[in-house]
Amino acid sequence: MKKILVTGATGFLGGHLVRYLSKKGYTVTGTGRNLQKGEWLKEEGISFVPGDLQQKDFCQELVRNHHYIIHCAALSEPWGDYQSFYTANVTVTENLLKSAREHGVKRFIHVSTPSIYFRYNDATNVKETAELPKRFANHYAHTKYIAEQKVKQYQEKGLETIIIRPRGLFGPEDSTILPRLLTLNKTKGIPLFNNGKTLIDLTYVENVAHALELSLEKGEVGQTYNISNGEPYSFKSLCDLLFTHLKINVQYKKLPYPVIFRVAYFLEAIYQLPFIKKEPFITRYSVSVLGNSQTLSIEKARKELGYEPLISIEEGIIHYANWYKSIYS
């Protein structure tokens, strides 16, 4: 029986993944720092070990007797100080890699991000071999890229590794993408650039769990795979679909992209001052995500992993809407 360790098990992806793998019959151990969510996993019969992956001794003990590691834990905010991102995304990854190699782990699967491709322009059908920007969009993308290099170094040392880069995760319990749209709709209205024609490439969370399961045995060792639903929607069509299923009136606010992008630029400059500790209410990254089309090619994952999305975007939106109404209605 495959014994799998999942980091970040109290986060969005990690929580879905441990439940998905458990239902498939794998022996799964989750780890994370949210004790309440860890107790919920235990109540579902899933092994959970709380702890801090920044501690080398904890990693050594945790990794022992596991055949596979799926590393989902990360600091994935769009704003913050560099050292926090480096510790969470690089130091932790290196601690786990070292422990995995010393304890004979069969395969280490690292969840990275397509944010490393990000440029402030349209970029469609981006492949894993795409040239990366000279300067990353934020500390998150930069440190995740460094973490990927650590993974590749351990691959050269003999540890089997796979890297996946999933795009725009959503689904029940999502606390990022769809909730932000709901909040904007309630407050300022949803910003609409280019009449909402920007292409948005999302991935239903169960599809990422499926790709990670495939990565346990399939895929060429040492390779990187883009993961998405493979069905980009225009931003307005996606919002219309979401609010239709939620039965909420949607409020759009047409805005000029160049002007708002410049405003975000100046705000970032101000908020980088040392005495300001908050995140600006808009960033160039957030504006560009809504104003420029960003889509991935998943042909490599289809060919080498045998990956095909299990849940369509519309089905995923329906699942999210039903969950949301069950919680908030």
N, C-alpha and C positions, 0 to 999 in steps of 0.2 A: 504494500500500500504506500503510495506517495505521501510523504510528510512535507507539507508546504508551510513556510513561514510568510505571512503577509504583514508588511510594515504599513503604518498609517491606517490601521484597521478601524479607528474611530473617526476617520475622515470620510468624505463622500464616496470616492472610488473604492477605497480600502474596505469600507463597511459593506458595500454592495458585493465586492469581490469575495470576501470571506463567506458570505451567505450563499453566493452562487456556487463556489467550489464545494462548500459543505453539502449542499443539496445534490451535487454531482457524485458524492461519495468519497471525496478526498479527506484525508486527515489534515485539518487546518489549524494552525495557531495564529492568532492575530496579536499584534502589539500596538500600543498607542498610549497617549498620555491623558485622554479623557476617561476618567474612572467611571463616570455614570454610563457612558456609552459602552464601556467595556463590560459593565455588569449586565447590560441589556444583551450583549452577545453571549455571555455565559448562560443567561436565562434561556437562550435559544439552543443551548447545547454546544456552543462553539468555544474552544479553548482560547483564553485571553490572558496575556501576561503584560501588565502595565510596566512602563519603564521609560528611561531616557536614552535614546540611541546615541546621544553625544558621549555617553560613558562607555569606554572601550570594554571594561570588564563585563558590563551588562550585555553588550553585543556578543561577546565570546560565549557567555553562558546561554544566551537566547538561541544562538544559531546551532548549537550542539544538537546532533541527532536529526537534523532536518535535511531532506534531500534537495529541496528547491527553495529559493527565496524570490519573492515578488516584492520589489521595493517601490511602494506607492507613496511613502511619507515624503513630504516636502513643504517648504514655505513658499506659497504660490501667490502672494499678494503683489499688486502692481506698484507698490510704493513701500519704502522702508530703508533702513540703513544696511549698507553692504555687508558688514560683518555678520549680522543676523542671518542674512541669506546664505552667506558662505558656510557658516556653521551648520545650518539646517540642511543645506543641499549638497555640500561638498564633504565636509568633515564626517557627517553621518554616513554618507555613501561609502566613503573610504573605510570607516570603521567596520561596516557590514561586509565589504569586499574582503578585507583582511581576515575577518572571522570566517567567512565562507570558504576561502582558500585553505585556511588552516584546519578546518573541520571537514574538508572533503565534500562540500556541497556540489551536487551534480550540475546545477544550472542556476545562474543568477539573472533574473529578468528585471530590468531597470525601466521604470516609467519616467520618461523624459517629457519634452514638450515641443510642439512645432513653433513655439514663440521664438526659438532660436533662429528661425528663418525670417522673422518679422522685419519688414521695412515699411516705411510710411508711404506706401503706394499700392496699387493693385498687384496681386500676385496669385495667379490661378494655376491649378493643376501642378502644384509644387512637388517635386520629387525629393527623395531622401538625399540625392547627390547635389541638390541646389547649392550654389555658392552662398555662403553666409555673409551677413553684413559685416562691415569693418568695425562697427560699433553696435552692440546689442541694445535693444529698446529699453531694457530695464535690468535691475540687479537679478531679478528672477531668471530671465533668459540667460544672462551671462553666467550665473552660477550653475544653472542646469547644464550648460554647455561644458563647463569645467568638470562637472560630475560625469558627463559622458566620456570625457577623456580619461578619467580615472577608471571607468568601467573597461575601456579599451585597453588600458595598460594591464589590468588584471587578466583580460582575455589573452594577452601575449604571454602572461605568466602561467597559463594553463587552465584558468577557470573558464568554463563555458558561460558565455554571456549572450543575451539578446536585449536590444533596446527598442522600446516602442514609443512613438510620439503621437498620443491621441489628441484630437482637436475638439475643443469646445464641448466638454461633457455636460449633459443635462439629464434630468430624470427626477423621480421622487426623492425628496430630501436635499435636492440641489439648493445650495445657499448662495449661489453666485449669479449665474447668467439670467435665468428666468426671474428670480426674485428681484433683481435690479430693474428689469423691465417693468415689473409690477409696481415697484416703488416709484419709478419715474412716472408711470401712468397716473398714479395717485397724486403726485406732487406737481412737477413741472411740465409734464407731458413728455412723450417719447420723441427724442430728437430724430428728425428725418433729413438725411443728407441725400442729394441726388435723387429726390423723389422716392427714396426707399428701394432703389434698384441694386444697391450693394449686395453682392452674393455672400451669404453666411453659410459656413460649413460646420455643422455640429455633429456630435456623436452621442447616441443614447448610451447611458452608462453600462447597461447590460451587454452591449456590443463590445465595449472595451474589455469587460470581464471575459467574454467569449474569446477575444483575441489573445488575452493573457493565458487562458487555458490552452489554446493552441500552441502558444510559445513554450509551454512546458516540454514538449517533445518535437515539435515541428520547427521549421525555419532553419536557415543556415546559421551556425554558430558564428558570433561576431558581427552579425548584421543588425541593421536598424530598419524599423518599419513604421511608416505613417499609418495611422488608423483614424477613420472617420466614417460617417454613414454613407459617404459617397453620393449624396444627393443634395447639393447646395440649393438653398432657397434664397430668393430675394428677401432682404430684411423686412420689408413691409408685408410680404406674403407670410413670412414666419410669424410676425406679430399678429396679423389678422387671424391666422390659424390658432394661435395660443389664446387670444382673447375671445374668439368665437366659442372655443370649447370650455372656457372658463365662464362664459356668459357675462362678460364684463365689457362695458363700452370702452373703446380705445381712443385715447387722445394723442394726436400727433402734433408735433411742432416743427415746421419746416425751418431749417437753419442753413446758412451759407458755410460750407465746409472750410474754405480758406480762412475766414474770419475767426471761426471757433477754434481752429487749429492754432492760430497765432495767439489767441487768448490763453489756450492751454500751455503754450510755450512760455509765456510770461508768468503764468501762475506757477509753473514748475520751478522757474528761476527764483521766485519769491519764496516758495515753500522749501527750497533747499537751504535756506538760511538756518544756521545752527540753533537759533532760539525758537524756531517753529517746528513742532513735533508732529503736526497733523498731515494727512494726505490731502492734496488739492482736490476740490470737488470734480474737476475734470483734468485729464492728462492727455498728452498727445497720443499716447497708446490707445486710450479709451475712445477718443475721437476718431482715430484712424481705423479702429476695428469696425466702427459703424459707417465710416465714410469711404472705405476702400475694400474691394473684394479680395478675400483671402481663402483660397481653397487648396486642398491637398490631392495628390495622386495616391491612390491606395492599390495600384496595380501590383506592386511588389508584394504586399501582404496577401493579396488574392492569390498570386502565383505560388509563393513560397510557403505561406502559412495555411493556405486554403481558407482564408478569411472571407466571409460574407456576412454583412449585417443581419442579425436575427430580427431586429425591430426597426421598422421604418421611422422616419422623422414624425409623420402624422400619428402613427401608433404611439410613439414615445410621448408626444404632446398630449395625447388622450390619457395615457397613464399618469403623466404629471398632473393634468387638470383634475383627474379623479382623486388623486392623492391630496392635492391642494384643497379641494372642496371638502374632503373628509376631515381635514385638519382645521380649516378656517371657516367653514360654513356653520 
